[in-house]
Amino acid sequence: MVGAVLVFHDATERRRARQSLMESEAKLVGANRAKDDFLATLSHELRTPMNAILGWAHMLVTRSLDLATRDRGLQSILRSAQAQARLVTDLLDVSRIVRGTLTLNVRPVDLTGVLFGALDTARPTADAKHISLTLSVSATSVMLNGDGDRLQQAVLNLVDNALRATPAGGNVCVRAGVEGGDVVLTVQDEGPGLSAEESVRAFEPYVHSVGAYSASRQEPGGGT
């Protein structure tokens, strides 16, 4: 007599468990990537005003500067220290940064003053690389509604990126004006530029040009 025994295994629960594990692993990888991106951006945000503080402090200590230049340097150090203080305050509530809900103090702002302040802060970095840093504004006053402090930090980051991407002895030019009722700001450098693919992704968070820096300087940002 020949018999047969059939054994059925319900693999549904096993598949669900495997799928759940894969989803958990994907979430963990995503969380780690977000953490790394956040820390990289935070490092950049903190380093930019610190570079200005160190640069001006070095000039004030080692060079014989006229009174007007010394005053500009001290004002730049004060602005940079205040920018760092704001960043530290923001860190006390990291969730606001992650959600992109930082409080903005929106009011009428003269963009010309914002640009002069940002360029004064970046001047020591430009001087150290013998880079010509110039500003061209189409009008004496360019008014807009915004957070002046945040705008200045954003402009400073753009200029800082441009200075990093530009070779020694190069040129970085900042231009601002009003076109068709819109305020247009341009930061032009002599860096390696962006490929077609990088241009499409240029405004995604944490994206930078591969050729913008040497392998030893993996900082966020890129040629502007």
Backbone as JSON Lines, residues from 0, in Angstrom:
{"i":0,"aa":"M","n":[0.86,-1.2,0.0],"ca":[0.0,0.0,0.0],"c":[0.89,1.24,0.0]}
{"i":1,"aa":"V","n":[0.62,2.11,-0.91],"ca":[1.42,3.33,-1.03],"c":[0.61,4.5,-0.49]}
{"i":2,"aa":"G","n":[1.23,5.26,0.4],"ca":[0.53,6.41,0.99],"c":[1.3,7.7,0.74]}
{"i":3,"aa":"A","n":[0.69,8.78,0.97],"ca":[1.32,10.09,0.79],"c":[0.88,11.02,1.9]}
{"i":4,"aa":"V","n":[1.81,11.8,2.34],"ca":[1.51,12.78,3.39],"c":[1.8,14.17,2.82]}
{"i":5,"aa":"L","n":[0.84,15.01,2.81],"ca":[1.01,16.37,2.31],"c":[1.1,17.34,3.49]}
{"i":6,"aa":"V","n":[2.15,18.17,3.46],"ca":[2.34,19.14,4.54],"c":[2.26,20.55,3.94]}
{"i":7,"aa":"F","n":[1.38,21.37,4.44],"ca":[1.21,22.73,3.95],"c":[1.76,23.72,4.98]}
{"i":8,"aa":"H","n":[2.58,24.64,4.48],"ca":[3.11,25.69,5.36],"c":[2.52,27.03,4.91]}
{"i":9,"aa":"D","n":[1.91,27.71,5.82],"ca":[1.36,29.04,5.5],"c":[2.49,30.06,5.59]}
{"i":10,"aa":"A","n":[2.94,30.54,4.42],"ca":[4.08,31.46,4.39],"c":[3.66,32.92,4.51]}
{"i":11,"aa":"T","n":[2.37,33.15,4.67],"ca":[1.89,34.54,4.72],"c":[2.52,35.32,5.86]}
{"i":12,"aa":"E","n":[2.51,34.74,7.06],"ca":[3.08,35.44,8.21],"c":[4.57,35.67,8.04]}
{"i":13,"aa":"R","n":[5.24,34.69,7.41],"ca":[6.67,34.82,7.2],"c":[6.98,35.98,6.24]}
{"i":14,"aa":"R","n":[6.16,36.09,5.18],"ca":[6.34,37.18,4.23],"c":[6.08,38.53,4.89]}
{"i":15,"aa":"R","n":[5.05,38.57,5.72],"ca":[4.75,39.82,6.42],"c":[5.89,40.22,7.35]}
{"i":16,"aa":"A","n":[6.43,39.25,8.05],"ca":[7.53,39.54,8.97],"c":[8.75,40.04,8.2]}
{"i":17,"aa":"R","n":[9.02,39.39,7.03],"ca":[10.17,39.8,6.23],"c":[9.96,41.22,5.69]}
{"i":18,"aa":"Q","n":[8.74,41.5,5.22],"ca":[8.43,42.83,4.7],"c":[8.55,43.89,5.79]}
{"i":19,"aa":"S","n":[8.06,43.56,6.98],"ca":[8.15,44.49,8.1],"c":[9.6,44.78,8.46]}
{"i":20,"aa":"L","n":[10.44,43.74,8.41],"ca":[11.86,43.91,8.71],"c":[12.53,44.8,7.68]}
{"i":21,"aa":"M","n":[12.21,44.58,6.4],"ca":[12.79,45.4,5.33],"c":[12.37,46.85,5.47]}
{"i":22,"aa":"E","n":[11.11,47.09,5.82],"ca":[10.63,48.46,5.99],"c":[11.31,49.14,7.16]}
{"i":23,"aa":"S","n":[11.52,48.39,8.24],"ca":[12.2,48.95,9.42],"c":[13.64,49.3,9.08]}
{"i":24,"aa":"E","n":[14.31,48.43,8.31],"ca":[15.69,48.7,7.92],"c":[15.76,49.94,7.03]}
{"i":25,"aa":"A","n":[14.8,50.08,6.11],"ca":[14.78,51.24,5.22],"c":[14.57,52.53,6.01]}
{"i":26,"aa":"K","n":[13.68,52.48,7.01],"ca":[13.45,53.66,7.84],"c":[14.69,54.02,8.63]}
{"i":27,"aa":"L","n":[15.41,53.01,9.12],"ca":[16.63,53.25,9.89],"c":[17.69,53.89,9.02]}
{"i":28,"aa":"V","n":[17.84,53.37,7.78],"ca":[18.82,53.95,6.85],"c":[18.45,55.4,6.55]}
{"i":29,"aa":"G","n":[17.16,55.65,6.32],"ca":[16.71,57.01,6.03],"c":[16.94,57.95,7.2]}
{"i":30,"aa":"A","n":[16.69,57.46,8.42],"ca":[16.91,58.28,9.61],"c":[18.38,58.62,9.78]}
{"i":31,"aa":"N","n":[19.25,57.63,9.54],"ca":[20.69,57.87,9.66],"c":[21.17,58.87,8.61]}
{"i":32,"aa":"R","n":[20.62,58.74,7.39],"ca":[21.01,59.67,6.33],"c":[20.56,61.08,6.67]}
{"i":33,"aa":"A","n":[19.33,61.21,7.18],"ca":[18.82,62.52,7.55],"c":[19.66,63.14,8.67]}
{"i":34,"aa":"K","n":[20.08,62.3,9.62],"ca":[20.92,62.79,10.72],"c":[22.25,63.29,10.18]}
{"i":35,"aa":"D","n":[22.87,62.5,9.28],"ca":[24.16,62.9,8.71],"c":[24.02,64.19,7.91]}
{"i":36,"aa":"D","n":[22.94,64.3,7.12],"ca":[22.71,65.52,6.34],"c":[22.52,66.72,7.26]}
{"i":37,"aa":"F","n":[21.76,66.53,8.33],"ca":[21.51,67.62,9.27],"c":[22.82,68.08,9.91]}
{"i":38,"aa":"L","n":[23.65,67.13,10.35],"ca":[24.91,67.48,11.0],"c":[25.87,68.16,10.03]}
{"i":39,"aa":"A","n":[25.87,67.7,8.76],"ca":[26.74,68.33,7.77],"c":[26.32,69.77,7.52]}
{"i":40,"aa":"T","n":[25.02,70.0,7.4],"ca":[24.53,71.36,7.19],"c":[24.78,72.24,8.41]}
{"i":41,"aa":"L","n":[24.55,71.68,9.59],"ca":[24.79,72.42,10.83],"c":[26.25,72.82,10.93]}
{"i":42,"aa":"S","n":[27.15,71.9,10.59],"ca":[28.59,72.19,10.63],"c":[28.91,73.35,9.71]}
{"i":43,"aa":"H","n":[28.32,73.35,8.52],"ca":[28.55,74.42,7.56],"c":[28.01,75.75,8.08]}
{"i":44,"aa":"E","n":[26.81,75.73,8.63],"ca":[26.19,76.95,9.14],"c":[27.0,77.55,10.28]}
{"i":45,"aa":"L","n":[27.57,76.71,11.14],"ca":[28.37,77.2,12.26],"c":[29.75,77.66,11.79]}
{"i":46,"aa":"R","n":[30.3,76.97,10.79],"ca":[31.65,77.29,10.34],"c":[31.71,78.63,9.62]}
{"i":47,"aa":"T","n":[30.65,78.97,8.87],"ca":[30.68,80.2,8.08],"c":[30.89,81.45,8.93]}
{"i":48,"aa":"P","n":[30.08,81.7,9.97],"ca":[30.35,82.88,10.81],"c":[31.65,82.75,11.59]}
{"i":49,"aa":"M","n":[32.05,81.53,11.97],"ca":[33.3,81.36,12.7],"c":[34.49,81.75,11.83]}
{"i":50,"aa":"N","n":[34.44,81.42,10.52],"ca":[35.51,81.82,9.61],"c":[35.66,83.34,9.59]}
{"i":51,"aa":"A","n":[34.52,84.04,9.58],"ca":[34.56,85.5,9.57],"c":[35.14,86.05,10.87]}
{"i":52,"aa":"I","n":[34.75,85.47,11.99],"ca":[35.27,85.92,13.29],"c":[36.78,85.73,13.35]}
{"i":53,"aa":"L","n":[37.24,84.54,12.98],"ca":[38.68,84.26,13.03],"c":[39.45,85.12,12.04]}
{"i":54,"aa":"G","n":[38.88,85.3,10.84],"ca":[39.57,86.09,9.83],"c":[39.75,87.54,10.25]}
{"i":55,"aa":"W","n":[38.68,88.17,10.72],"ca":[38.78,89.56,11.15],"c":[39.63,89.69,12.41]}
{"i":56,"aa":"A","n":[39.5,88.76,13.34],"ca":[40.31,88.82,14.56],"c":[41.79,88.75,14.21]}
{"i":57,"aa":"H","n":[42.14,87.88,13.27],"ca":[43.55,87.76,12.85],"c":[44.04,89.07,12.23]}
{"i":58,"aa":"M","n":[43.2,89.69,11.38],"ca":[43.59,90.95,10.76],"c":[43.75,92.06,11.79]}
{"i":59,"aa":"L","n":[42.84,92.1,12.77],"ca":[42.92,93.15,13.79],"c":[44.16,93.01,14.66]}
{"i":60,"aa":"V","n":[44.6,91.77,14.87],"ca":[45.76,91.53,15.73],"c":[47.07,91.72,14.97]}
{"i":61,"aa":"T","n":[47.11,91.3,13.7],"ca":[48.39,91.25,12.98],"c":[48.63,92.42,12.04]}
{"i":62,"aa":"R","n":[47.62,93.21,11.74],"ca":[47.79,94.3,10.78],"c":[47.52,95.65,11.43]}
{"i":63,"aa":"S","n":[48.14,96.66,10.84],"ca":[47.88,98.02,11.28],"c":[46.78,98.59,10.39]}
{"i":64,"aa":"L","n":[45.57,98.6,10.89],"ca":[44.41,99.0,10.1],"c":[43.95,100.4,10.48]}
{"i":65,"aa":"D","n":[43.39,101.11,9.51],"ca":[42.84,102.43,9.83],"c":[41.57,102.27,10.66]}
{"i":66,"aa":"L","n":[41.14,103.35,11.26],"ca":[40.02,103.3,12.2],"c":[38.75,102.78,11.54]}
{"i":67,"aa":"A","n":[38.48,103.2,10.31],"ca":[37.25,102.77,9.63],"c":[37.26,101.26,9.38]}
{"i":68,"aa":"T","n":[38.42,100.72,8.97],"ca":[38.52,99.28,8.71],"c":[38.39,98.49,10.0]}
{"i":69,"aa":"R","n":[39.0,99.02,11.07],"ca":[38.88,98.35,12.37],"c":[37.42,98.3,12.82]}
{"i":70,"aa":"D","n":[36.71,99.4,12.59],"ca":[35.29,99.43,12.97],"c":[34.49,98.43,12.16]}
{"i":71,"aa":"R","n":[34.77,98.34,10.85],"ca":[34.09,97.34,10.0],"c":[34.37,95.94,10.51]}
{"i":72,"aa":"G","n":[35.62,95.68,10.89],"ca":[35.98,94.36,11.39],"c":[35.24,94.01,12.67]}
{"i":73,"aa":"L","n":[35.18,94.97,13.59],"ca":[34.48,94.73,14.85],"c":[32.99,94.51,14.62]}
{"i":74,"aa":"Q","n":[32.4,95.29,13.7],"ca":[30.98,95.1,13.38],"c":[30.73,93.73,12.77]}
{"i":75,"aa":"S","n":[31.65,93.28,11.91],"ca":[31.52,91.96,11.29],"c":[31.63,90.85,12.33]}
{"i":76,"aa":"I","n":[32.57,91.0,13.25],"ca":[32.71,90.01,14.33],"c":[31.43,89.95,15.17]}
{"i":77,"aa":"L","n":[30.87,91.13,15.46],"ca":[29.63,91.18,16.25],"c":[28.49,90.49,15.5]}
{"i":78,"aa":"R","n":[28.34,90.79,14.2],"ca":[27.27,90.17,13.42],"c":[27.43,88.65,13.37]}
{"i":79,"aa":"S","n":[28.67,88.2,13.17],"ca":[28.92,86.76,13.08],"c":[28.65,86.07,14.41]}
{"i":80,"aa":"A","n":[29.05,86.71,15.5],"ca":[28.8,86.13,16.82],"c":[27.3,86.05,17.09]}
{"i":81,"aa":"Q","n":[26.56,87.09,16.67],"ca":[25.11,87.07,16.83],"c":[24.47,85.97,15.98]}
{"i":82,"aa":"A","n":[25.01,85.75,14.78],"ca":[24.49,84.68,13.92],"c":[24.7,83.32,14.57]}
{"i":83,"aa":"Q","n":[25.88,83.13,15.17],"ca":[26.13,81.86,15.85],"c":[25.22,81.7,17.06]}
{"i":84,"aa":"A","n":[24.99,82.79,17.77],"ca":[24.1,82.73,18.93],"c":[22.69,82.32,18.51]}
{"i":85,"aa":"R","n":[22.23,82.83,17.35],"ca":[20.91,82.45,16.87],"c":[20.86,80.96,16.52]}
{"i":86,"aa":"L","n":[21.94,80.46,15.91],"ca":[21.98,79.04,15.56],"c":[21.94,78.17,16.81]}
{"i":87,"aa":"V","n":[22.68,78.58,17.84],"ca":[22.67,77.81,19.09],"c":[21.28,77.83,19.7]}
{"i":88,"aa":"T","n":[20.62,79.0,19.65],"ca":[19.26,79.09,20.16],"c":[18.32,78.16,19.39]}
{"i":89,"aa":"D","n":[18.49,78.13,18.07],"ca":[17.65,77.25,17.24],"c":[17.86,75.79,17.59]}
{"i":90,"aa":"L","n":[19.08,75.43,17.99],"ca":[19.37,74.04,18.31],"c":[18.64,73.57,19.56]}
{"i":91,"aa":"L","n":[18.21,74.51,20.38],"ca":[17.47,74.13,21.59],"c":[16.13,73.5,21.24]}
{"i":92,"aa":"D","n":[15.68,73.72,20.01],"ca":[14.45,73.07,19.56],"c":[14.7,72.49,18.17]}
{"i":93,"aa":"V","n":[15.41,71.37,18.14],"ca":[15.83,70.76,16.88],"c":[14.62,70.39,16.01]}
{"i":94,"aa":"S","n":[13.52,70.04,16.63],"ca":[12.35,69.62,15.86],"c":[11.87,70.73,14.93]}
{"i":95,"aa":"R","n":[12.03,72.0,15.34],"ca":[11.62,73.1,14.47],"c":[12.47,73.14,13.21]}
{"i":96,"aa":"I","n":[13.77,72.84,13.37],"ca":[14.67,72.86,12.22],"c":[14.32,71.72,11.27]}
{"i":97,"aa":"V","n":[14.1,70.53,11.83],"ca":[13.77,69.37,11.01],"c":[12.48,69.61,10.22]}
{"i":98,"aa":"R","n":[11.49,70.25,10.86],"ca":[10.21,70.5,10.21],"c":[10.25,71.74,9.31]}
{"i":99,"aa":"G","n":[11.35,72.49,9.39],"ca":[11.44,73.7,8.59],"c":[10.52,74.8,9.06]}
{"i":100,"aa":"T","n":[10.33,74.91,10.38],"ca":[9.38,75.89,10.93],"c":[10.09,76.93,11.8]}
{"i":101,"aa":"L","n":[11.29,77.33,11.4],"ca":[11.98,78.37,12.14],"c":[11.18,79.68,12.07]}
{"i":102,"aa":"T","n":[11.15,80.41,13.16],"ca":[10.41,81.67,13.21],"c":[11.14,82.75,12.42]}
{"i":103,"aa":"L","n":[10.41,83.44,11.56],"ca":[10.98,84.52,10.77],"c":[10.44,85.86,11.26]}
{"i":104,"aa":"N","n":[11.33,86.82,11.39],"ca":[10.95,88.17,11.79],"c":[10.82,89.02,10.52]}
{"i":105,"aa":"V","n":[9.67,88.9,9.86],"ca":[9.47,89.55,8.56],"c":[9.15,91.03,8.76]}
{"i":106,"aa":"R","n":[9.88,91.87,8.05],"ca":[9.69,93.31,8.14],"c":[10.33,93.93,6.89]}
{"i":107,"aa":"P","n":[10.09,95.21,6.6],"ca":[10.75,95.85,5.47],"c":[12.27,95.85,5.66]}
{"i":108,"aa":"V","n":[12.98,95.41,4.65],"ca":[14.44,95.28,4.74],"c":[15.07,95.92,3.51]}
{"i":109,"aa":"D","n":[16.15,96.66,3.73],"ca":[16.94,97.2,2.62],"c":[17.99,96.16,2.24]}
{"i":110,"aa":"L","n":[17.8,95.52,1.08],"ca":[18.71,94.45,0.67],"c":[20.14,94.96,0.5]}
{"i":111,"aa":"T","n":[20.29,96.22,0.13],"ca":[21.64,96.77,-0.06],"c":[22.45,96.68,1.23]}
{"i":112,"aa":"G","n":[21.83,97.05,2.35],"ca":[22.52,96.95,3.64],"c":[22.83,95.52,4.0]}
{"i":113,"aa":"V","n":[21.91,94.61,3.69],"ca":[22.13,93.18,3.96],"c":[23.34,92.69,3.18]}
{"i":114,"aa":"L","n":[23.44,93.08,1.9],"ca":[24.54,92.63,1.06],"c":[25.88,93.2,1.53]}
{"i":115,"aa":"F","n":[25.9,94.49,1.88],"ca":[27.13,95.08,2.39],"c":[27.6,94.35,3.65]}
{"i":116,"aa":"G","n":[26.65,94.03,4.53],"ca":[27.0,93.32,5.76],"c":[27.57,91.95,5.48]}
{"i":117,"aa":"A","n":[26.94,91.21,4.54],"ca":[27.41,89.86,4.21],"c":[28.8,89.91,3.58]}
{"i":118,"aa":"L","n":[29.02,90.86,2.67],"ca":[30.33,90.93,2.01],"c":[31.42,91.38,2.96]}
{"i":119,"aa":"D","n":[31.1,92.29,3.88],"ca":[32.09,92.69,4.89],"c":[32.51,91.49,5.73]}
{"i":120,"aa":"T","n":[31.53,90.65,6.07],"ca":[31.82,89.47,6.87],"c":[32.69,88.48,6.11]}
{"i":121,"aa":"A","n":[32.46,88.36,4.8],"ca":[33.21,87.39,3.98],"c":[34.55,87.94,3.49]}
{"i":122,"aa":"R","n":[34.81,89.22,3.68],"ca":[36.0,89.85,3.11],"c":[37.32,89.18,3.53]}
{"i":123,"aa":"P","n":[37.51,88.82,4.79],"ca":[38.78,88.18,5.16],"c":[39.03,86.87,4.42]}
{"i":124,"aa":"T","n":[37.98,86.09,4.19],"ca":[38.14,84.84,3.45],"c":[38.58,85.12,2.02]}
{"i":125,"aa":"A","n":[37.99,86.15,1.4],"ca":[38.38,86.53,0.04],"c":[39.82,87.03,0.01]}
{"i":126,"aa":"D","n":[40.18,87.87,0.97],"ca":[41.54,88.41,1.01],"c":[42.57,87.31,1.19]}
{"i":127,"aa":"A","n":[42.24,86.3,1.99],"ca":[43.19,85.21,2.24],"c":[43.51,84.45,0.97]}
{"i":128,"aa":"K","n":[42.56,84.4,0.02],"ca":[42.78,83.7,-1.25],"c":[43.06,84.67,-2.4]}
{"i":129,"aa":"H","n":[43.24,85.95,-2.06],"ca":[43.49,86.99,-3.07],"c":[42.39,86.99,-4.13]}
{"i":130,"aa":"I","n":[41.16,86.84,-3.68],"ca":[40.0,86.86,-4.57],"c":[39.36,88.24,-4.54]}
{"i":131,"aa":"S","n":[39.05,88.76,-5.72],"ca":[38.35,90.04,-5.81],"c":[36.87,89.81,-5.54]}
{"i":132,"aa":"L","n":[36.35,90.4,-4.47],"ca":[34.95,90.25,-4.08],"c":[34.26,91.58,-4.27]}
{"i":133,"aa":"T","n":[33.35,91.66,-5.24],"ca":[32.72,92.93,-5.59],"c":[31.2,92.86,-5.47]}
{"i":134,"aa":"L","n":[30.6,94.03,-5.31],"ca":[29.15,94.14,-5.19],"c":[28.64,95.17,-6.18]}
{"i":135,"aa":"S","n":[27.61,94.81,-6.92],"ca":[26.98,95.72,-7.88],"c":[25.48,95.73,-7.62]}
{"i":136,"aa":"V","n":[24.95,96.91,-7.26],"ca":[23.52,97.05,-6.96],"c":[22.95,98.1,-7.91]}
{"i":137,"aa":"S","n":[21.82,97.77,-8.54],"ca":[21.26,98.65,-9.57],"c":[20.63,99.91,-9.01]}
{"i":138,"aa":"A","n":[20.37,99.93,-7.69],"ca":[19.75,101.1,-7.07],"c":[20.37,101.33,-5.7]}
{"i":139,"aa":"T","n":[20.27,102.58,-5.23],"ca":[20.83,102.9,-3.92],"c":[20.16,102.09,-2.83]}
{"i":140,"aa":"S","n":[18.84,101.88,-2.97],"ca":[18.09,101.13,-1.97],"c":[17.19,100.12,-2.68]}
{"i":141,"aa":"V","n":[17.28,98.86,-2.26],"ca":[16.42,97.8,-2.8],"c":[15.62,97.25,-1.63]}
{"i":142,"aa":"M","n":[14.35,97.64,-1.54],"ca":[13.53,97.27,-0.39],"c":[12.71,96.0,-0.68]}
{"i":143,"aa":"L","n":[12.57,95.19,0.34],"ca":[11.72,94.0,0.26],"c":[11.26,93.63,1.66]}
{"i":144,"aa":"N","n":[10.29,92.74,1.74],"ca":[9.83,92.23,3.03],"c":[10.51,90.9,3.32]}
{"i":145,"aa":"G","n":[11.15,90.8,4.47],"ca":[11.84,89.56,4.81],"c":[12.5,89.66,6.17]}
{"i":146,"aa":"D","n":[13.15,88.59,6.55],"ca":[13.93,88.55,7.8],"c":[15.36,88.93,7.45]}
{"i":147,"aa":"G","n":[15.76,90.13,7.81],"ca":[17.07,90.63,7.45],"c":[18.21,89.75,7.92]}
{"i":148,"aa":"D","n":[18.11,89.25,9.14],"ca":[19.18,88.4,9.68],"c":[19.3,87.1,8.9]}
{"i":149,"aa":"R","n":[18.15,86.47,8.6],"ca":[18.17,85.22,7.84],"c":[18.65,85.46,6.42]}
{"i":150,"aa":"L","n":[18.22,86.57,5.82],"ca":[18.66,86.9,4.47],"c":[20.17,87.08,4.42]}
{"i":151,"aa":"Q","n":[20.71,87.79,5.42],"ca":[22.15,88.01,5.43],"c":[22.9,86.69,5.59]}
{"i":152,"aa":"Q","n":[22.39,85.78,6.43],"ca":[23.03,84.48,6.59],"c":[22.97,83.68,5.29]}
{"i":153,"aa":"A","n":[21.83,83.76,4.58],"ca":[21.69,83.04,3.31],"c":[22.66,83.59,2.27]}
{"i":154,"aa":"V","n":[22.76,84.93,2.19],"ca":[23.69,85.54,1.24],"c":[25.13,85.18,1.61]}
{"i":155,"aa":"L","n":[25.43,85.22,2.9],"ca":[26.78,84.88,3.35],"c":[27.13,83.45,2.98]}
{"i":156,"aa":"N","n":[26.17,82.53,3.11],"ca":[26.42,81.14,2.73],"c":[26.71,81.03,1.24]}
{"i":157,"aa":"L","n":[25.94,81.75,0.41],"ca":[26.17,81.74,-1.03],"c":[27.56,82.27,-1.37]}
{"i":158,"aa":"V","n":[27.92,83.4,-0.76],"ca":[29.23,84.0,-1.02],"c":[30.34,83.1,-0.51]}
{"i":159,"aa":"D","n":[30.14,82.51,0.66],"ca":[31.14,81.6,1.22],"c":[31.36,80.4,0.3]}
{"i":160,"aa":"N","n":[30.28,79.84,-0.23],"ca":[30.4,78.74,-1.18],"c":[31.15,79.17,-2.44]}
{"i":161,"aa":"A","n":[30.82,80.38,-2.93],"ca":[31.48,80.88,-4.13],"c":[32.98,81.08,-3.9]}
{"i":162,"aa":"L","n":[33.35,81.58,-2.74],"ca":[34.76,81.78,-2.42],"c":[35.5,80.45,-2.31]}
{"i":163,"aa":"R","n":[34.83,79.45,-1.77],"ca":[35.46,78.14,-1.64],"c":[35.66,77.5,-3.02]}
{"i":164,"aa":"A","n":[34.71,77.73,-3.93],"ca":[34.78,77.11,-5.25],"c":[35.73,77.83,-6.19]}
{"i":165,"aa":"T","n":[35.98,79.12,-5.94],"ca":[36.81,79.93,-6.82],"c":[38.3,79.74,-6.51]}
{"i":166,"aa":"P","n":[39.13,79.52,-7.52],"ca":[40.57,79.36,-7.27],"c":[41.19,80.67,-6.81]}
{"i":167,"aa":"A","n":[42.34,80.57,-6.15],"ca":[43.05,81.76,-5.66],"c":[43.31,82.73,-6.81]}
{"i":168,"aa":"G","n":[43.13,84.02,-6.52],"ca":[43.34,85.03,-7.53],"c":[42.16,85.26,-8.44]}
{"i":169,"aa":"G","n":[41.04,84.58,-8.18],"ca":[39.86,84.69,-9.03],"c":[38.95,85.84,-8.65]}
{"i":170,"aa":"N","n":[37.74,85.79,-9.14],"ca":[36.77,86.86,-8.92],"c":[35.42,86.29,-8.49]}
{"i":171,"aa":"V","n":[34.79,86.96,-7.55],"ca":[33.42,86.65,-7.15],"c":[32.64,87.97,-7.17]}
{"i":172,"aa":"C","n":[31.54,87.97,-7.89],"ca":[30.75,89.19,-8.01],"c":[29.32,88.94,-7.55]}
{"i":173,"aa":"V","n":[28.83,89.83,-6.7],"ca":[27.45,89.76,-6.22],"c":[26.68,90.91,-6.85]}
{"i":174,"aa":"R","n":[25.57,90.58,-7.5],"ca":[24.75,91.6,-8.15],"c":[23.32,91.52,-7.63]}
{"i":175,"aa":"A","n":[22.68,92.69,-7.51],"ca":[21.29,92.73,-7.05],"c":[20.57,93.85,-7.77]}
{"i":176,"aa":"G","n":[19.3,93.62,-8.04],"ca":[18.5,94.63,-8.71],"c":[17.05,94.21,-8.75]}
{"i":177,"aa":"V","n":[16.23,95.06,-9.34],"ca":[14.8,94.79,-9.47],"c":[14.47,94.59,-10.94]}
{"i":178,"aa":"E","n":[13.84,93.45,-11.24],"ca":[13.44,93.14,-12.61],"c":[11.97,92.73,-12.62]}
{"i":179,"aa":"G","n":[11.15,93.53,-13.3],"ca":[9.73,93.2,-13.39],"c":[9.03,93.1,-12.05]}
{"i":180,"aa":"G","n":[9.45,93.9,-11.1],"ca":[8.84,93.88,-9.78],"c":[9.43,92.85,-8.83]}
{"i":181,"aa":"D","n":[10.35,92.03,-9.33],"ca":[11.01,91.03,-8.49],"c":[12.44,91.46,-8.17]}
{"i":182,"aa":"V","n":[12.88,91.14,-6.96],"ca":[14.26,91.37,-6.57],"c":[15.1,90.18,-7.04]}
{"i":183,"aa":"V","n":[16.14,90.45,-7.81],"ca":[16.98,89.39,-8.37],"c":[18.38,89.52,-7.77]}
{"i":184,"aa":"L","n":[18.86,88.42,-7.2],"ca":[20.2,88.37,-6.61],"c":[21.03,87.33,-7.35]}
{"i":185,"aa":"T","n":[22.23,87.71,-7.77],"ca":[23.12,86.8,-8.49],"c":[24.48,86.78,-7.8]}
{"i":186,"aa":"V","n":[24.99,85.58,-7.56],"ca":[26.35,85.41,-7.04],"c":[27.13,84.64,-8.1]}
{"i":187,"aa":"Q","n":[28.1,85.3,-8.72],"ca":[28.86,84.7,-9.82],"c":[30.29,84.42,-9.36]}
{"i":188,"aa":"D","n":[30.73,83.18,-9.57],"ca":[32.1,82.82,-9.18],"c":[32.83,82.21,-10.37]}
{"i":189,"aa":"E","n":[34.05,81.77,-10.15],"ca":[34.87,81.16,-11.2],"c":[35.19,79.71,-10.85]}
{"i":190,"aa":"G","n":[34.23,79.05,-10.19],"ca":[34.39,77.65,-9.82],"c":[34.15,76.74,-11.0]}
{"i":191,"aa":"P","n":[34.15,75.42,-10.77],"ca":[34.01,74.44,-11.85],"c":[32.62,74.41,-12.47]}
{"i":192,"aa":"G","n":[31.65,75.05,-11.83],"ca":[30.3,75.05,-12.37],"c":[29.57,73.75,-12.1]}
{"i":193,"aa":"L","n":[28.35,73.66,-12.62],"ca":[27.5,72.5,-12.39],"c":[27.25,71.76,-13.7]}
{"i":194,"aa":"S","n":[27.22,70.46,-13.61],"ca":[26.84,69.65,-14.77],"c":[25.34,69.8,-14.99]}
{"i":195,"aa":"A","n":[24.84,69.28,-16.13],"ca":[23.41,69.37,-16.41],"c":[22.6,68.68,-15.32]}
{"i":196,"aa":"E","n":[23.07,67.53,-14.85],"ca":[22.37,66.8,-13.79],"c":[22.39,67.57,-12.49]}
{"i":197,"aa":"E","n":[23.55,68.17,-12.16],"ca":[23.66,68.92,-10.92],"c":[22.8,70.17,-10.96]}
{"i":198,"aa":"S","n":[22.66,70.79,-12.14],"ca":[21.83,71.99,-12.26],"c":[20.38,71.68,-11.91]}
{"i":199,"aa":"V","n":[19.9,70.51,-12.34],"ca":[18.53,70.12,-12.04],"c":[18.33,69.92,-10.55]}
{"i":200,"aa":"R","n":[19.38,69.4,-9.87],"ca":[19.26,69.06,-8.45],"c":[19.84,70.14,-7.54]}
{"i":201,"aa":"A","n":[20.22,71.28,-8.1],"ca":[20.98,72.28,-7.34],"c":[20.26,72.76,-6.09]}
{"i":202,"aa":"F","n":[18.93,72.8,-6.13],"ca":[18.19,73.35,-4.99],"c":[17.61,72.28,-4.09]}
{"i":203,"aa":"E","n":[18.02,71.02,-4.31],"ca":[17.66,69.97,-3.36],"c":[18.55,70.1,-2.14]}
{"i":204,"aa":"P","n":[18.03,69.76,-0.94],"ca":[18.84,69.87,0.27],"c":[20.08,69.0,0.19]}
{"i":205,"aa":"Y","n":[21.21,69.56,0.64],"ca":[22.46,68.82,0.85],"c":[23.16,68.39,-0.43]}
{"i":206,"aa":"V","n":[22.74,68.9,-1.58],"ca":[23.39,68.54,-2.84],"c":[24.53,69.51,-3.1]}
{"i":207,"aa":"H","n":[25.71,68.98,-3.51],"ca":[26.82,69.86,-3.85],"c":[27.52,69.35,-5.09]}
{"i":208,"aa":"S","n":[28.23,70.25,-5.74],"ca":[28.94,69.9,-6.96],"c":[30.12,69.0,-6.64]}
{"i":209,"aa":"V","n":[30.27,67.93,-7.42],"ca":[31.35,66.98,-7.17],"c":[32.7,67.65,-7.33]}
{"i":210,"aa":"G","n":[32.83,68.55,-8.31],"ca":[34.12,69.15,-8.56],"c":[34.38,70.42,-7.8]}
{"i":211,"aa":"A","n":[33.47,70.81,-6.91],"ca":[33.61,72.11,-6.25],"c":[34.76,72.15,-5.28]}
{"i":212,"aa":"Y","n":[35.09,71.02,-4.67],"ca":[36.13,71.01,-3.66],"c":[37.08,69.85,-3.91]}
{"i":213,"aa":"S","n":[38.24,69.93,-3.33],"ca":[39.16,68.81,-3.39],"c":[38.65,67.7,-2.5]}
{"i":214,"aa":"A","n":[39.21,66.51,-2.67],"ca":[38.73,65.35,-1.92],"c":[38.89,65.53,-0.43]}
{"i":215,"aa":"S","n":[39.8,66.4,-0.01],"ca":[40.05,66.57,1.42],"c":[39.08,67.52,2.08]}
{"i":216,"aa":"R","n":[38.17,68.12,1.28],"ca":[37.25,69.1,1.87],"c":[35.84,68.76,1.44]}
{"i":217,"aa":"Q","n":[35.24,67.85,2.15],"ca":[33.89,67.39,1.82],"c":[32.86,68.21,2.57]}
{"i":218,"aa":"E","n":[32.68,69.46,2.14],"ca":[31.74,70.34,2.8],"c":[30.52,70.54,1.92]}
{"i":219,"aa":"P","n":[29.35,70.77,2.52],"ca":[28.17,71.01,1.7],"c":[28.28,72.31,0.94]}
{"i":220,"aa":"G","n":[27.52,72.43,-0.12],"ca":[27.56,73.63,-0.93],"c":[28.24,73.34,-2.25]}
{"i":221,"aa":"G","n":[28.44,74.37,-3.06],"ca":[29.1,74.15,-4.34],"c":[29.22,75.44,-5.09]}
{"i":222,"aa":"G","n":[29.71,75.35,-6.32],"ca":[29.82,76.53,-7.15],"c":[28.45,77.14,-7.36]}
{"i":223,"aa":"T","n":[28.37,78.44,-7.25],"ca":[27.08,79.11,-7.35],"c":[26.86,79.6,-8.78]}
